Amino acid sequence: MLTGQVEEMYGGHTIVKAFNGEEEAIKEFEKANDTLYHSAWKSQFLSGLIHPVMNFVGNVGYVAVAILRRLSCY
């Protein structure tokens, strides 16, 4: 989306400039850029949490198996 908008503004620069559309094009770009920034930040944050959470779940499973095995020996 953002790449297409940049390409469109670059290709039609003379038309945008001729019709005084620079400010509107900049506002559109900043809006799309902010949306992309926030979604990328959330994505990076969540993907950074996956490994520690899965490690914790694995450890809890290990402890559960150890406890169940110990209880079955009695």
All heavy atoms as a GROMACS GRO file, in nm:
protein
  584
    1MET      N    1   0.083  -0.119   0.000
    1MET     CA    2   0.000   0.000   0.000
    1MET      C    3   0.088   0.125   0.000
    1MET      O    4   0.069   0.214  -0.082
    1MET     CB    5  -0.091  -0.002   0.121
    1MET     CG    6  -0.176   0.120   0.134
    1MET     SD    7  -0.284   0.103   0.276
    1MET     CE    8  -0.314   0.270   0.311
    2LEU      N    9   0.182   0.129   0.093
    2LEU     CA   10   0.266   0.247   0.106
    2LEU      C   11   0.360   0.261  -0.013
    2LEU      O   12   0.378   0.370  -0.066
    2LEU     CB   13   0.346   0.238   0.236
    2LEU     CG   14   0.412   0.365   0.285
    2LEU    CD1   15   0.308   0.474   0.306
    2LEU    CD2   16   0.485   0.339   0.414
    3THR      N   17   0.416   0.149  -0.058
    3THR     CA   18   0.506   0.152  -0.173
    3THR      C   19   0.432   0.198  -0.298
    3THR      O   20   0.485   0.277  -0.376
    3THR     CB   21   0.566   0.012  -0.197
    3THR    OG1   22   0.624  -0.034  -0.075
    3THR    CG2   23   0.670   0.014  -0.304
    4GLY      N   24   0.310   0.150  -0.316
    4GLY     CA   25   0.230   0.192  -0.430
    4GLY      C   26   0.200   0.340  -0.427
    4GLY      O   27   0.201   0.408  -0.531
    5GLN      N   28   0.173   0.392  -0.309
    5GLN     CA   29   0.143   0.535  -0.297
    5GLN      C   30   0.267   0.618  -0.330
    5GLN      O   31   0.258   0.719  -0.399
    5GLN     CB   32   0.095   0.566  -0.156
    5GLN     CG   33   0.049   0.708  -0.138
    5GLN     CD   34  -0.003   0.735   0.001
    5GLN    OE1   35   0.012   0.654   0.091
    5GLN    NE2   36  -0.062   0.850   0.019
    6VAL      N   37   0.383   0.574  -0.283
    6VAL     CA   38   0.506   0.647  -0.312
    6VAL      C   39   0.534   0.644  -0.462
    6VAL      O   40   0.568   0.746  -0.522
    6VAL     CB   41   0.625   0.587  -0.234
    6VAL    CG1   42   0.757   0.643  -0.283
    6VAL    CG2   43   0.609   0.613  -0.085
    7GLU      N   44   0.517   0.526  -0.523
    7GLU     CA   45   0.541   0.513  -0.667
    7GLU      C   46   0.443   0.601  -0.746
    7GLU      O   47   0.481   0.665  -0.844
    7GLU     CB   48   0.525   0.367  -0.708
    7GLU     CG   49   0.560   0.340  -0.852
    7GLU     CD   50   0.549   0.192  -0.886
    7GLU    OE1   51   0.562   0.108  -0.796
    7GLU    OE2   52   0.524   0.164  -1.004
    8GLU      N   53   0.320   0.604  -0.702
    8GLU     CA   54   0.218   0.685  -0.770
    8GLU      C   55   0.251   0.834  -0.761
    8GLU      O   56   0.241   0.907  -0.859
    8GLU     CB   57   0.082   0.658  -0.704
    8GLU     CG   58  -0.036   0.690  -0.790
    8GLU     CD   59  -0.165   0.646  -0.722
    8GLU    OE1   60  -0.184   0.525  -0.703
    8GLU    OE2   61  -0.244   0.736  -0.688
    9MET      N   62   0.293   0.878  -0.644
    9MET     CA   63   0.328   1.020  -0.627
    9MET      C   64   0.454   1.054  -0.705
    9MET      O   65   0.466   1.162  -0.762
    9MET     CB   66   0.349   1.054  -0.480
    9MET     CG   67   0.223   1.052  -0.397
    9MET     SD   68   0.100   1.170  -0.455
    9MET     CE   69  -0.031   1.061  -0.503
   10TYR      N   70   0.549   0.963  -0.709
   10TYR     CA   71   0.674   0.989  -0.783
   10TYR      C   72   0.648   0.993  -0.932
   10TYR      O   73   0.698   1.082  -1.002
   10TYR     CB   74   0.777   0.880  -0.750
   10TYR     CG   75   0.909   0.903  -0.818
   10TYR    CD1   76   0.995   1.002  -0.776
   10TYR    CD2   77   0.947   0.823  -0.926
   10TYR    CE1   78   1.116   1.023  -0.838
   10TYR    CE2   79   1.068   0.844  -0.989
   10TYR     CZ   80   1.153   0.943  -0.945
   10TYR     OH   81   1.272   0.962  -1.007
   11GLY      N   82   0.567   0.900  -0.981
   11GLY     CA   83   0.536   0.896  -1.124
   11GLY      C   84   0.452   1.013  -1.170
   11GLY      O   85   0.468   1.064  -1.280
   12GLY      N   86   0.360   1.057  -1.086
   12GLY     CA   87   0.272   1.167  -1.124
   12GLY      C   88   0.308   1.297  -1.055
   12GLY      O   89   0.221   1.381  -1.028
   13HIS      N   90   0.435   1.314  -1.024
   13HIS     CA   91   0.480   1.430  -0.948
   13HIS      C   92   0.443   1.562  -1.015
   13HIS      O   93   0.398   1.656  -0.948
   13HIS     CB   94   0.631   1.423  -0.924
   13HIS     CG   95   0.684   1.538  -0.844
   13HIS    ND1   96   0.655   1.552  -0.710
   13HIS    CD2   97   0.761   1.644  -0.880
   13HIS    CE1   98   0.714   1.661  -0.666
   13HIS    NE2   99   0.779   1.718  -0.766
   14THR      N  100   0.458   1.569  -1.145
   14THR     CA  101   0.429   1.696  -1.215
   14THR      C  102   0.280   1.728  -1.209
   14THR      O  103   0.242   1.844  -1.194
   14THR     CB  104   0.475   1.689  -1.362
   14THR    OG1  105   0.416   1.575  -1.424
   14THR    CG2  106   0.626   1.679  -1.371
   15ILE      N  107   0.197   1.625  -1.215
   15ILE     CA  108   0.052   1.648  -1.208
   15ILE      C  109   0.012   1.690  -1.067
   15ILE      O  110  -0.067   1.784  -1.048
   15ILE     CB  111  -0.025   1.521  -1.251
   15ILE    CG1  112   0.003   1.491  -1.398
   15ILE    CG2  113  -0.174   1.535  -1.225
   15ILE    CD1  114  -0.049   1.359  -1.445
   16VAL      N  115   0.067   1.622  -0.967
   16VAL     CA  116   0.036   1.658  -0.828
   16VAL      C  117   0.081   1.801  -0.801
   16VAL      O  118   0.008   1.880  -0.740
   16VAL     CB  119   0.106   1.559  -0.730
   16VAL    CG1  120   0.095   1.608  -0.586
   16VAL    CG2  121   0.047   1.420  -0.743
   17LYS      N  122   0.198   1.835  -0.848
   17LYS     CA  123   0.251   1.970  -0.826
   17LYS      C  124   0.170   2.074  -0.903
   17LYS      O  125   0.144   2.184  -0.852
   17LYS     CB  126   0.397   1.974  -0.868
   17LYS     CG  127   0.471   2.092  -0.814
   17LYS     CD  128   0.620   2.071  -0.829
   17LYS     CE  129   0.689   2.189  -0.765
   17LYS     NZ  130   0.798   2.154  -0.683
   18ALA      N  131   0.125   2.039  -1.023
   18ALA     CA  132   0.050   2.135  -1.105
   18ALA      C  133  -0.085   2.168  -1.044
   18ALA      O  134  -0.134   2.280  -1.057
   18ALA     CB  135   0.030   2.078  -1.246
   19PHE      N  136  -0.146   2.071  -0.974
   19PHE     CA  137  -0.278   2.093  -0.916
   19PHE      C  138  -0.272   2.118  -0.765
   19PHE      O  139  -0.372   2.103  -0.694
   19PHE     CB  140  -0.370   1.975  -0.946
   19PHE     CG  141  -0.409   1.966  -1.091
   19PHE    CD1  142  -0.347   1.875  -1.176
   19PHE    CD2  143  -0.507   2.050  -1.142
   19PHE    CE1  144  -0.384   1.867  -1.309
   19PHE    CE2  145  -0.544   2.043  -1.275
   19PHE     CZ  146  -0.482   1.952  -1.359
   20ASN      N  147  -0.156   2.157  -0.714
   20ASN     CA  148  -0.137   2.188  -0.572
   20ASN      C  149  -0.184   2.074  -0.481
   20ASN      O  150  -0.252   2.098  -0.380
   20ASN     CB  151  -0.210   2.317  -0.533
   20ASN     CG  152  -0.120   2.437  -0.540
   20ASN    OD1  153   0.001   2.423  -0.554
   20ASN    ND2  154  -0.179   2.554  -0.531
   21GLY      N  155  -0.147   1.953  -0.514
   21GLY     CA  156  -0.188   1.838  -0.434
   21GLY      C  157  -0.080   1.787  -0.342
   21GLY      O  158  -0.092   1.679  -0.285
   22GLU      N  159   0.026   1.865  -0.325
   22GLU     CA  160   0.139   1.819  -0.244
   22GLU      C  161   0.101   1.800  -0.098
   22GLU      O  162   0.134   1.699  -0.037
   22GLU     CB  163   0.256   1.916  -0.255
   22GLU     CG  164   0.322   1.914  -0.391
   22GLU     CD  165   0.427   2.022  -0.405
   22GLU    OE1  166   0.401   2.136  -0.362
   22GLU    OE2  167   0.533   1.990  -0.459
   23GLU      N  168   0.031   1.897  -0.041
   23GLU     CA  169  -0.005   1.887   0.101
   23GLU      C  170  -0.096   1.767   0.126
   23GLU      O  171  -0.079   1.695   0.224
   23GLU     CB  172  -0.072   2.016   0.148
   23GLU     CG  173   0.024   2.131   0.163
   23GLU     CD  174  -0.045   2.255   0.215
   23GLU    OE1  175  -0.145   2.241   0.289
   23GLU    OE2  176   0.001   2.365   0.183
   24GLU      N  177  -0.193   1.747   0.039
   24GLU     CA  178  -0.285   1.634   0.054
   24GLU      C  179  -0.210   1.501   0.039
   24GLU      O  180  -0.235   1.407   0.114
   24GLU     CB  181  -0.397   1.642  -0.049
   24GLU     CG  182  -0.502   1.535  -0.031
   24GLU     CD  183  -0.615   1.547  -0.132
   24GLU    OE1  184  -0.641   1.659  -0.180
   24GLU    OE2  185  -0.675   1.442  -0.163
   25ALA      N  186  -0.118   1.496  -0.056
   25ALA     CA  187  -0.039   1.373  -0.076
   25ALA      C  188   0.047   1.345   0.045
   25ALA      O  189   0.061   1.230   0.088
   25ALA     CB  190   0.047   1.386  -0.201
   26ILE      N  191   0.104   1.449   0.105
   26ILE     CA  192   0.186   1.431   0.225
   26ILE      C  193   0.100   1.382   0.341
   26ILE      O  194   0.141   1.293   0.416
   26ILE     CB  195   0.259   1.562   0.260
   26ILE    CG1  196   0.368   1.590   0.156
   26ILE    CG2  197   0.319   1.557   0.398
   26ILE    CD1  198   0.433   1.726   0.167
   27LYS      N  199  -0.020   1.438   0.356
   27LYS     CA  200  -0.110   1.394   0.464
   27LYS      C  201  -0.150   1.248   0.446
   27LYS      O  202  -0.152   1.171   0.542
   27LYS     CB  203  -0.234   1.483   0.469
   27LYS     CG  204  -0.208   1.620   0.525
   27LYS     CD  205  -0.333   1.705   0.523
   27LYS     CE  206  -0.304   1.847   0.565
   27LYS     NZ  207  -0.422   1.934   0.554
   28GLU      N  208  -0.181   1.209   0.324
   28GLU     CA  209  -0.216   1.069   0.296
   28GLU      C  210  -0.099   0.976   0.328
   28GLU      O  211  -0.117   0.871   0.388
   28GLU     CB  212  -0.254   1.051   0.149
   28GLU     CG  213  -0.394   1.087   0.114
   28GLU     CD  214  -0.425   1.056  -0.032
   28GLU    OE1  215  -0.389   0.946  -0.078
   28GLU    OE2  216  -0.483   1.143  -0.098
   29PHE      N  217   0.020   1.018   0.288
   29PHE     CA  218   0.138   0.936   0.312
   29PHE      C  219   0.164   0.922   0.462
   29PHE      O  220   0.192   0.812   0.511
   29PHE     CB  221   0.261   0.999   0.245
   29PHE     CG  222   0.389   0.926   0.277
   29PHE    CD1  223   0.421   0.810   0.209
   29PHE    CD2  224   0.475   0.973   0.373
   29PHE    CE1  225   0.537   0.742   0.238
   29PHE    CE2  226   0.591   0.906   0.404
   29PHE     CZ  227   0.622   0.790   0.336
   30GLU      N  228   0.154   1.032   0.536
   30GLU     CA  229   0.179   1.026   0.680
   30GLU      C  230   0.076   0.939   0.751
   30GLU      O  231   0.110   0.864   0.844
   30GLU     CB  232   0.180   1.167   0.739
   30GLU     CG  233   0.305   1.244   0.703
   30GLU     CD  234   0.305   1.386   0.754
   30GLU    OE1  235   0.200   1.434   0.803
   30GLU    OE2  236   0.412   1.451   0.744
   31LYS      N  237  -0.048   0.945   0.707
   31LYS     CA  238  -0.152   0.862   0.767
   31LYS      C  239  -0.123   0.714   0.742
   31LYS      O  240  -0.128   0.632   0.835
   31LYS     CB  241  -0.288   0.899   0.709
   31LYS     CG  242  -0.402   0.822   0.770
   31LYS     CD  243  -0.536   0.863   0.708
   31LYS     CE  244  -0.647   0.776   0.762
   31LYS     NZ  245  -0.774   0.804   0.698
   32ALA      N  246  -0.090   0.678   0.617
   32ALA     CA  247  -0.058   0.539   0.584
   32ALA      C  248   0.068   0.494   0.657
   32ALA      O  249   0.077   0.381   0.706
   32ALA     CB  250  -0.042   0.523   0.434
   33ASN      N  251   0.166   0.582   0.666
   33ASN     CA  252   0.291   0.550   0.733
   33ASN      C  253   0.269   0.525   0.882
   33ASN      O  254   0.327   0.433   0.939
   33ASN     CB  255   0.392   0.662   0.711
   33ASN     CG  256   0.532   0.623   0.750
   33ASN    OD1  257   0.571   0.508   0.734
   33ASN    ND2  258   0.607   0.719   0.802
   34ASP      N  259   0.188   0.607   0.947
   34ASP     CA  260   0.157   0.587   1.089
   34ASP      C  261   0.085   0.455   1.113
   34ASP      O  262   0.116   0.383   1.208
   34ASP     CB  263   0.072   0.703   1.143
   34ASP     CG  264   0.152   0.830   1.163
   34ASP    OD1  265   0.277   0.822   1.169
   34ASP    OD2  266   0.090   0.938   1.173
   35THR      N  267  -0.010   0.424   1.026
   35THR     CA  268  -0.082   0.296   1.038
   35THR      C  269   0.014   0.179   1.026
   35THR      O  270   0.010   0.084   1.105
   35THR     CB  271  -0.191   0.286   0.930
   35THR    OG1  272  -0.280   0.397   0.943
   35THR    CG2  273  -0.269   0.158   0.944
   36LEU      N  274   0.102   0.186   0.929
   36LEU     CA  275   0.200   0.080   0.908
   36LEU      C  276   0.295   0.070   1.027
   36LEU      O  277   0.327  -0.040   1.073
   36LEU     CB  278   0.280   0.107   0.781
   36LEU     CG  279   0.388   0.005   0.746
   36LEU    CD1  280   0.324  -0.132   0.718
   36LEU    CD2  281   0.466   0.051   0.625
   37TYR      N  282   0.339   0.182   1.080
   37TYR     CA  283   0.431   0.184   1.194
   37TYR      C  284   0.369   0.115   1.315
   37TYR      O  285   0.431   0.031   1.379
   37TYR     CB  286   0.471   0.328   1.228
   37TYR     CG  287   0.548   0.338   1.357
   37TYR    CD1  288   0.684   0.308   1.360
   37TYR    CD2  289   0.485   0.377   1.475
   37TYR    CE1  290   0.754   0.316   1.479
   37TYR    CE2  291   0.555   0.385   1.594
   37TYR     CZ  292   0.690   0.355   1.595
   37TYR     OH  293   0.760   0.362   1.713
   38HIS      N  294   0.245   0.151   1.347
   38HIS     CA  295   0.180   0.094   1.465
   38HIS      C  296   0.153  -0.055   1.449
   38HIS      O  297   0.172  -0.132   1.544
   38HIS     CB  298   0.051   0.171   1.498
   38HIS     CG  299   0.076   0.309   1.548
   38HIS    ND1  300   0.141   0.336   1.666
   38HIS    CD2  301   0.047   0.430   1.495
   38HIS    CE1  302   0.151   0.466   1.685
   38HIS    NE2  303   0.094   0.526   1.581
   39SER      N  304   0.111  -0.098   1.333
   39SER     CA  305   0.085  -0.241   1.314
   39SER      C  306   0.215  -0.320   1.316
   39SER      O  307   0.222  -0.430   1.369
   39SER     CB  308   0.009  -0.266   1.184
   39SER     OG  309   0.087  -0.231   1.072
   40ALA      N  310   0.323  -0.264   1.262
   40ALA     CA  311   0.453  -0.333   1.265
   40ALA      C  312   0.506  -0.342   1.407
   40ALA      O  313   0.563  -0.444   1.447
   40ALA     CB  314   0.553  -0.260   1.175
   41TRP      N  315   0.487  -0.238   1.488
   41TRP     CA  316   0.532  -0.239   1.626
   41TRP      C  317   0.460  -0.347   1.705
   41TRP      O  318   0.522  -0.422   1.780
   41TRP     CB  319   0.510  -0.102   1.690
   41TRP     CG  320   0.571  -0.092   1.826
   41TRP    CD1  321   0.698  -0.052   1.855
   41TRP    CD2  322   0.508  -0.122   1.951
   41TRP    NE1  323   0.718  -0.057   1.990
   41TRP    CE2  324   0.604  -0.099   2.052
   41TRP    CE3  325   0.382  -0.167   1.987
   41TRP    CZ2  326   0.577  -0.120   2.186
   41TRP    CZ3  327   0.356  -0.188   2.121
   41TRP    CH2  328   0.451  -0.164   2.220
   42LYS      N  329   0.328  -0.355   1.688
   42LYS     CA  330   0.250  -0.458   1.758
   42LYS      C  331   0.294  -0.598   1.715
   42LYS      O  332   0.305  -0.688   1.798
   42LYS     CB  333   0.100  -0.440   1.730
   42LYS     CG  334   0.041  -0.318   1.795
   42LYS     CD  335  -0.104  -0.302   1.753
   42LYS     CE  336  -0.160  -0.169   1.800
   42LYS     NZ  337  -0.296  -0.147   1.751
   43SER      N  338   0.317  -0.615   1.586
   43SER     CA  339   0.360  -0.744   1.534
   43SER      C  340   0.495  -0.785   1.593
   43SER      O  341   0.513  -0.899   1.635
   43SER     CB  342   0.369  -0.737   1.382
   43SER     OG  343   0.423  -0.855   1.331
   44GLN      N  344   0.589  -0.693   1.597
   44GLN     CA  345   0.721  -0.723   1.654
   44GLN      C  346   0.710  -0.756   1.802
   44GLN      O  347   0.778  -0.846   1.852
   44GLN     CB  348   0.815  -0.603   1.636
   44GLN     CG  349   0.863  -0.585   1.495
   44GLN     CD  350   0.971  -0.685   1.460
   44GLN    OE1  351   0.950  -0.806   1.462
   44GLN    NE2  352   1.087  -0.634   1.427
   45PHE      N  353   0.627  -0.683   1.874
   45PHE     CA  354   0.610  -0.706   2.017
   45PHE      C  355   0.553  -0.845   2.043
   45PHE      O  356   0.605  -0.921   2.126
   45PHE     CB  357   0.518  -0.599   2.077
   45PHE     CG  358   0.492  -0.616   2.224
   45PHE    CD1  359   0.590  -0.582   2.315
   45PHE    CD2  360   0.371  -0.667   2.269
   45PHE    CE1  361   0.566  -0.599   2.452
   45PHE    CE2  362   0.347  -0.684   2.403
   45PHE     CZ  363   0.445  -0.649   2.496
   46LEU      N  364   0.447  -0.881   1.970
   46LEU     CA  365   0.386  -1.012   1.990
   46LEU      C  366   0.477  -1.126   1.948
   46LEU      O  367   0.484  -1.229   2.015
   46LEU     CB  368   0.252  -1.020   1.916
   46LEU     CG  369   0.142  -0.931   1.973
   46LEU    CD1  370   0.018  -0.939   1.885
   46LEU    CD2  371   0.108  -0.971   2.114
   47SER      N  372   0.549  -1.110   1.839
   47SER     CA  373   0.639  -1.216   1.796
   47SER      C  374   0.755  -1.230   1.892
   47SER      O  375   0.810  -1.339   1.908
   47SER     CB  376   0.689  -1.192   1.654
   47SER     OG  377   0.771  -1.078   1.648
   48GLY      N  378   0.793  -1.124   1.960
   48GLY     CA  379   0.897  -1.131   2.062
   48GLY      C  380   0.851  -1.203   2.187
   48GLY      O  381   0.932  -1.256   2.263
   49LEU      N  382   0.721  -1.206   2.212
   49LEU     CA  383   0.667  -1.274   2.330
   49LEU      C  384   0.647  -1.424   2.308
   49LEU      O  385   0.641  -1.500   2.404
   49LEU     CB  386   0.532  -1.214   2.369
   49LEU     CG  387   0.534  -1.082   2.442
   49LEU    CD1  388   0.391  -1.036   2.470
   49LEU    CD2  389   0.610  -1.092   2.571
   50ILE      N  390   0.638  -1.467   2.184
   50ILE     CA  391   0.606  -1.607   2.155
   50ILE      C  392   0.708  -1.702   2.214
   50ILE      O  393   0.672  -1.801   2.277
   50ILE     CB  394   0.592  -1.628   2.003
   50ILE    CG1  395   0.472  -1.551   1.949
   50ILE    CG2  396   0.581  -1.775   1.967
   50ILE    CD1  397   0.339  -1.595   2.002
   51HIS      N  398   0.837  -1.678   2.194
   51HIS     CA  399   0.939  -1.770   2.242
   51HIS      C  400   0.936  -1.786   2.395
   51HIS      O  401   0.934  -1.899   2.444
   51HIS     CB  402   1.078  -1.727   2.194
   51HIS     CG  403   1.187  -1.820   2.236
   51HIS    ND1  404   1.198  -1.948   2.185
   51HIS    CD2  405   1.287  -1.806   2.325
   51HIS    CE1  406   1.302  -2.007   2.240
   51HIS    NE2  407   1.357  -1.922   2.326
   52PRO      N  408   0.936  -1.679   2.474
   52PRO     CA  409   0.931  -1.697   2.620
   52PRO      C  410   0.803  -1.767   2.667
   52PRO      O  411   0.808  -1.849   2.758
   52PRO     CB  412   0.938  -1.555   2.675
   52PRO     CG  413   0.996  -1.473   2.568
   52PRO     CD  414   0.958  -1.538   2.440
   53VAL      N  415   0.692  -1.736   2.604
   53VAL     CA  416   0.566  -1.800   2.644
   53VAL      C  417   0.570  -1.950   2.614
   53VAL      O  418   0.530  -2.032   2.697
   53VAL     CB  419   0.445  -1.731   2.575
   53VAL    CG1  420   0.319  -1.812   2.591
   53VAL    CG2  421   0.426  -1.592   2.631
   54MET      N  422   0.618  -1.986   2.496
   54MET     CA  423   0.625  -2.128   2.461
   54MET      C  424   0.726  -2.201   2.549
   54MET      O  425   0.704  -2.317   2.586
   54MET     CB  426   0.662  -2.145   2.313
   54MET     CG  427   0.552  -2.098   2.219
   54MET     SD  428   0.391  -2.170   2.252
   54MET     CE  429   0.420  -2.339   2.209
   55ASN      N  430   0.833  -2.136   2.586
   55ASN     CA  431   0.931  -2.194   2.677
   55ASN      C  432   0.867  -2.220   2.814
   55ASN      O  433   0.887  -2.327   2.874
   55ASN     CB  434   1.051  -2.101   2.690
   55ASN     CG  435   1.171  -2.169   2.751
   55ASN    OD1  436   1.177  -2.292   2.757
   55ASN    ND2  437   1.267  -2.089   2.794
   56PHE      N  438   0.789  -2.125   2.862
   56PHE     CA  439   0.719  -2.141   2.990
   56PHE      C  440   0.619  -2.256   2.984
   56PHE      O  441   0.611  -2.338   3.076
   56PHE     CB  442   0.647  -2.010   3.027
   56PHE     CG  443   0.568  -2.019   3.153
   56PHE    CD1  444   0.630  -2.020   3.275
   56PHE    CD2  445   0.429  -2.029   3.149
   56PHE    CE1  446   0.558  -2.029   3.392
   56PHE    CE2  447   0.355  -2.038   3.264
   56PHE     CZ  448   0.419  -2.037   3.387
   57VAL      N  449   0.543  -2.264   2.877
   57VAL     CA  450   0.445  -2.373   2.861
   57VAL      C  451   0.517  -2.508   2.859
   57VAL      O  452   0.471  -2.605   2.921
   57VAL     CB  453   0.360  -2.352   2.733
   57VAL    CG1  454   0.279  -2.475   2.700
   57VAL    CG2  455   0.270  -2.232   2.750
   58GLY      N  456   0.629  -2.516   2.792
   58GLY     CA  457   0.707  -2.640   2.789
   58GLY      C  458   0.757  -2.679   2.926
   58GLY      O  459   0.753  -2.797   2.965
   59ASN      N  460   0.802  -2.581   3.003
   59ASN     CA  461   0.849  -2.609   3.140
   59ASN      C  462   0.735  -2.653   3.230
   59ASN      O  463   0.753  -2.744   3.313
   59ASN     CB  464   0.918  -2.486   3.198
   59ASN     CG  465   1.052  -2.460   3.135
   59ASN    OD1  466   1.113  -2.549   3.075
   59ASN    ND2  467   1.099  -2.336   3.145
   60VAL      N  468   0.619  -2.593   3.216
   60VAL     CA  469   0.503  -2.633   3.296
   60VAL      C  470   0.463  -2.776   3.261
   60VAL      O  471   0.432  -2.857   3.349
   60VAL     CB  472   0.384  -2.535   3.276
   60VAL    CG1  473   0.256  -2.591   3.334
   60VAL    CG2  474   0.416  -2.401   3.337
   61GLY      N  475   0.467  -2.810   3.134
   61GLY     CA  476   0.437  -2.947   3.092
   61GLY      C  477   0.537  -3.046   3.150
   61GLY      O  478   0.500  -3.155   3.194
   62TYR      N  479   0.663  -3.010   3.152
   62TYR     CA  480   0.767  -3.096   3.208
   62TYR      C  481   0.742  -3.121   3.357
   62TYR      O  482   0.750  -3.234   3.405
   62TYR     CB  483   0.904  -3.031   3.187
   62TYR     CG  484   1.018  -3.112   3.242
   62TYR    CD1  485   1.068  -3.220   3.172
   62TYR    CD2  486   1.076  -3.079   3.365
   62TYR    CE1  487   1.174  -3.294   3.221
   62TYR    CE2  488   1.180  -3.152   3.416
   62TYR     CZ  489   1.230  -3.260   3.344
   62TYR     OH  490   1.333  -3.334   3.394
   63VAL      N  491   0.710  -3.015   3.430
   63VAL     CA  492   0.682  -3.028   3.573
   63VAL      C  493   0.558  -3.113   3.596
   63VAL      O  494   0.555  -3.199   3.686
   63VAL     CB  495   0.667  -2.888   3.638
   63VAL    CG1  496   0.613  -2.898   3.779
   63VAL    CG2  497   0.800  -2.815   3.637
   64ALA      N  498   0.455  -3.095   3.516
   64ALA     CA  499   0.332  -3.173   3.530
   64ALA      C  500   0.359  -3.322   3.508
   64ALA      O  501   0.311  -3.407   3.584
   64ALA     CB  502   0.226  -3.124   3.433
   65VAL      N  503   0.437  -3.355   3.408
   65VAL     CA  504   0.470  -3.495   3.383
   65VAL      C  505   0.552  -3.551   3.497
   65VAL      O  506   0.530  -3.665   3.542
   65VAL     CB  507   0.546  -3.508   3.248
   65VAL    CG1  508   0.606  -3.647   3.233
   65VAL    CG2  509   0.452  -3.479   3.133
   66ALA      N  510   0.648  -3.474   3.549
   66ALA     CA  511   0.730  -3.521   3.661
   66ALA      C  512   0.644  -3.548   3.785
   66ALA      O  513   0.663  -3.650   3.854
   66ALA     CB  514   0.838  -3.419   3.693
   67ILE      N  515   0.549  -3.459   3.813
   67ILE     CA  516   0.461  -3.477   3.930
   67ILE      C  517   0.371  -3.598   3.910
   67ILE      O  518   0.356  -3.682   4.003
   67ILE     CB  519   0.379  -3.348   3.957
   67ILE    CG1  520   0.470  -3.238   4.007
   67ILE    CG2  521   0.267  -3.376   4.056
   67ILE    CD1  522   0.405  -3.103   4.018
   68LEU      N  523   0.311  -3.613   3.793
   68LEU     CA  524   0.223  -3.726   3.767
   68LEU      C  525   0.299  -3.859   3.772
   68LEU      O  526   0.247  -3.959   3.822
   68LEU     CB  527   0.154  -3.710   3.632
   68LEU     CG  528   0.048  -3.600   3.625
   68LEU    CD1  529  -0.004  -3.586   3.482
   68LEU    CD2  530  -0.065  -3.630   3.721
   69ARG      N  531   0.420  -3.858   3.724
   69ARG     CA  532   0.501  -3.981   3.728
   69ARG      C  533   0.534  -4.016   3.872
   69ARG      O  534   0.532  -4.132   3.912
   69ARG     CB  535   0.628  -3.962   3.648
   69ARG     CG  536   0.710  -4.088   3.644
   69ARG     CD  537   0.789  -4.093   3.515
   69ARG     NE  538   0.826  -4.230   3.492
   69ARG     CZ  539   0.948  -4.279   3.515
   69ARG    NH1  540   1.041  -4.200   3.555
   69ARG    NH2  541   0.975  -4.405   3.494
   70ARG      N  542   0.568  -3.916   3.951
   70ARG     CA  543   0.602  -3.940   4.092
   70ARG      C  544   0.480  -3.992   4.168
   70ARG      O  545   0.492  -4.081   4.252
   70ARG     CB  546   0.653  -3.808   4.152
   70ARG     CG  547   0.698  -3.820   4.293
   70ARG     CD  548   0.828  -3.897   4.298
   70ARG     NE  549   0.873  -3.900   4.436
   70ARG     CZ  550   0.965  -3.980   4.481
   70ARG    NH1  551   1.026  -4.061   4.398
   70ARG    NH2  552   1.000  -3.977   4.605
   71LEU      N  553   0.361  -3.937   4.139
   71LEU     CA  554   0.239  -3.982   4.208
   71LEU      C  555   0.200  -4.123   4.166
   71LEU      O  556   0.143  -4.198   4.247
   71LEU     CB  557   0.124  -3.886   4.179
   71LEU     CG  558   0.135  -3.746   4.242
   71LEU    CD1  559   0.019  -3.659   4.197
   71LEU    CD2  560   0.139  -3.755   4.393
   72SER      N  561   0.230  -4.162   4.045
   72SER     CA  562   0.192  -4.296   3.999
   72SER      C  563   0.283  -4.403   4.058
   72SER      O  564   0.250  -4.522   4.055
   72SER     CB  565   0.194  -4.303   3.846
   72SER     OG  566   0.328  -4.293   3.800
   73CYS      N  567   0.397  -4.365   4.112
   73CYS     CA  568   0.488  -4.463   4.174
   73CYS      C  569   0.436  -4.511   4.309
   73CYS      O  570   0.475  -4.617   4.357
   73CYS     CB  571   0.626  -4.403   4.191
   73CYS     SG  572   0.712  -4.377   4.036
   74TYR      N  573   0.350  -4.436   4.373
   74TYR     CA  574   0.298  -4.474   4.506
   74TYR      C  575   0.181  -4.562   4.493
   74TYR      O  576   0.090  -4.580   4.453
   74TYR     CB  577   0.263  -4.350   4.587
   74TYR     CG  578   0.386  -4.272   4.629
   74TYR    CD1  579   0.408  -4.143   4.584
   74TYR    CD2  580   0.481  -4.328   4.712
   74TYR    CE1  581   0.518  -4.071   4.622
   74TYR    CE2  582   0.594  -4.256   4.752
   74TYR     CZ  583   0.611  -4.128   4.707
   74TYR     OH  584   0.721  -4.058   4.745
   0.00000   0.00000   0.00000
